[in-house]
């Protein structure tokens, strides 16, 4: 096995007995995603008792120990760029930013620069964690390009690992404010529905039996005219979770081009007059335990001007 920067020992717990190897290792090492582990397994970076294991579907047994070699992070293919950031908090371990709508979090096809990562590389002078496999990305979680609000990034691998464990344990306090179509009959409720890629459209997420468990707790904050301001507290954090779950209730987010229904009547006129063309979703609160100082931390962010204008215009 090609030894990397570090070797991680992972022992299979009783709860993972009989699981697939990739799933069991992801459970044992929260800092590594299941997809990344599949790549590591296929690349000959996982072994058991000196023997390479290359089948991610291999069933594991209680007490088995696997060695995972993490290669040196590959250099990021993007440069530091002087992009203005709104900083909610910063110390030598982590940084909390208030991301504007329209800013992509991580470089990808079609968005190789001008991202939050580019901005962080400049602001932090390259001091970001590399535990995700790419040098200095620092990204522990993501929010959609056209969603605004609070995000935390790690400056060190130790901080990254500590935050990743909290996200995996669903202990992070994440609350979103959304403006949805129509007024829910109930004042509050929960959606417990698994999410996965839509079988009909791989670019969309959908409620799919056998998908990853997803739970959203919501409550109406204020009734508006043909709409409502809703707070969504995430018990889990899946891709497009709030957007899909609220749409499943018949109250899709206003402005959502993927999951929202085409608005009609006054709502359509309001959206057009304001030029509001994104999902009305804002990450309003982020709370966690500081991984190094072990102190509870909580941050709040007010709705950005475009959502505030939409809220005011729709106010009864």
N, C-alpha and C positions, 0 to 999 in steps of 0.2 A: 504493500500500500504506500502511496506517495504521501509522506507525512507533511502536514500543513503546519500552520503557525501554532495550532493547539489541537490537542486530542481530548475529546469529551467522552467520558464513560457514562453510558446510560443503562440502567438496570430495569428490567421489566417488572412493573408493579402488578399486584393481584388484579386490579381493575382492568388491566390491559391484556390479561391472559387470553390467548386465542385470537388477538387482533392481528391485522396486517402489520408488517414491519414498519412501513412508513408512518402509519397512524400511531403506532405504539411509541416510536421514537419522537414524533411530534408532541405527544402527550408528555413524554419524559423530559424533553428539552424544549420548553416553550419559546425560546429565542429563535428556533429554526422552524420555518413553515414546512408543511407536508410536501409542498411542491419542491422546495429547495432540497429536502431530504431525498426525494425521488432522484434528483439530479446527482446528489452525492453518492447514493447507492449505486446508480447506473455507472458512475464514474470510478467505481472501485475505491471509494473513500470510507466504506463501512466494513468492519470485520467482526467476527466472533471467534475468540480463542485463536487468533492468528490466521483465520481462514476468511477470505473475502466473501461477502454476502452481496449478491447483485440483483436479487429478486425483491422488489418492494412489496409484493403480495405475499411473501413468505409469512406463515403464521408463527407467532412468537409464543413463548411459554414463560410462566412466572419464574423470576429469578435469573433469566438469561441476561448476560451483560454484553453490550456491543460497544465497540470503540469507533467513534466518528472523527475522522480527520478533516479539519477545516482548513482549506488552502488559503494562502495569502489573499486578501481582498484584491480584486482586479481594479485597476485604476478607473475612476469615473470618466466617462466620455464627454463630460460637460465641464465647462470652466466656471470659476467664480464670477458672478455678475453683480454689479452694484444695483440691486433692485430694492426699493424702499420696503421696509418691514415695520409692522406695528408690533412692538414687543410688550407682552403682558407681564413677563417675568423672565429673568435670566440670572444664572450663576455659573460656576465653573463646571457644573455637571449636566445641566439641561437648559433648554430655552422653550418658553411658551409664546407662540405667535398668534396673532389675530389675523387669519388669512382673509383677503378680500375675495369676493366672487370673481371668477374668471382666471384665477391663478392656478395652474396645474401644479400638483404636489411634486410629482416625480417624473424625470425624463422618460419618454416612451416614443414610439413611432409617431411622427407628426409633431412632437413637442420635445425636441432634443435640447432646447435651452429655454431661457425665460421662465424657469420653474422655481418653485419654492426651494428646491435643493440648490439650484444655482445661487439664489439669494442667501441661503444659509452658509454655503461655502465661502462667500465673500464676507458676510457679517462675522462668522466664527473663525475666519482665517484658517479654514481647513480642519478645525478641531471638532470633528463629528465622528460618531461611532462607525465602525466598519463591520459590525457583526452580521449584517444582512448579506454579505458576500461581495458588495461593491464598496470600494474605498470611500470612507467618510460620508455616507448618505445621511445617517442620523435619524432616518425616518422610522418611527415605531408604529404609527397608524396613519391612515389617510382619510381625507374627506374629498368629496367630488369637486371637480373644477369649478362648477357653478354653485357650490354651496360655500357660504362664508362662515367664519368663526374660528374657534380656538383649537389649536393643535400643539402637541408637545413633541420636541425632538431631543435626542440624546447626544451629548458631546463625548461620552466615553462608553466603552463596551459594558462596563459594570452597570452604568445607569441604564443602558439599553436593555440589558438582561432583566434588571429589576422592574422596569416599566412593562416589558413584554410579559412577565409573569403575572402582573396585575391585570393586564388586558386579557390574558388567557383565563384567569380566574374570574373574570367579569366583575371585578371589584372597582373598576374605574367609574366615577360618577360622570356620565355624559348625558346632557340634556339639550335637546334641539327645540327651537321655536319654529313653527311652520304655519303658514297661512293656507288653509285648505278650502276646497270648494264645498259650499253648502255648510249647514250647521248640524253637527251630530245630535241625535235625539238624546243620547246619554251624555252626562257631564264628564265621564271618565270611563276607561276600560283598558283592556290588554289584548294584544294580538300575539298568539303563540302559534306560529306557522313557519315551517321549514323553508329555507330559500336555497335555490340553485340556479344555474343557467337555464334559461327557458329552452325547452326542446324545440320550439318553433323558431326562436330567434336567439342565437348565441350571444348577441350583443346586449340582451336584456336579462334581468333577473326575474324570477317568478316563484310563486309558492309551489313547491314540488315535493311530493312525498318521497322521503329518503334523502332530502337535502339537509343542509346544516340547520340545526335548531336556531330559531331566531325569535326573540321576545321583545316586544315594544309595549311599554306602559304609557298611555296617553291621557291627557286631561284638557278640557276646554278652558282656556284662560280668559277668552272674551268672545262673545258672539258679535259678528259683524254682519253687514248687509250681504246676504247670499254667500257668506263665507264665515270662517272662524279662525281665531288665533289659538293654536294648540301647542302644548308642551309635550314632547315625546322623550321619555326617559328610556335609554337603551339598557336592557339587561344583557344583551349580546350585541356584537357590532359586525353585522354582515354588510356586504356590498349593497348599496341602495336600499337598506332595510326600511328606513322611515318612508321612503317614497313608495315602495311596494306595499308595505303594510297599510298605510293610510289609503292607498288606492283600492286595496281589497275591501275596505269598509265603505267604499263609494264616496270617499272624501279625499280625492287625489290632491296633490299640492298644486296651487295656482302657478301657472307658468311652466310646469314640468312638461317638456317636449316629448318625453318617452312614456311616462306612466299616467300623466294627467289627461283627462278628457278635454276635448275642444270646448272652451267656455262659450256661453251664450248670453244674450241679453246685456244687462248692465255690466256684469263682470267682464265680458269680452271687451266692451267699450272702455272700461277702466284700464285693463291691461294694455290695450292698443294706445290709448291716450298717454299713458305713462311710458310706453316703450319697454314694458317689463317682459323680458324674454328668458328668464331663468327660473328654476324651481325656487319657490319662496321658502327657503330652508336656511337656518342659521344655527351653528353650533354655539349655544349661548352659555353653557357651563361645562367646565372641565375640572374634575376633582380627583386627586390621587395621593398616595403616600410617597413622599420624596424617597427614592430608592437608597440614597446615601445617608441622609439626615434622619430618616424615619419620622418625618413630621407630616401631618396632614396638610394638604395644600388645595385650595379651591379658587377658581377664577371665573368671573362672569364677564360677558360681552354684550353690549346693547346691540339691537338690530341696526344694520347699516342703513344709510339714507334711503336707498331704493326700496327696501322692505318697509321702512318706516313710512315712506310716502304712500306705498300701497295700503298699509294698515290704516293710515289716516283717511285716505280717500274712501275706503270701504267701511269706515266706522259708521255705525247707525246714528 
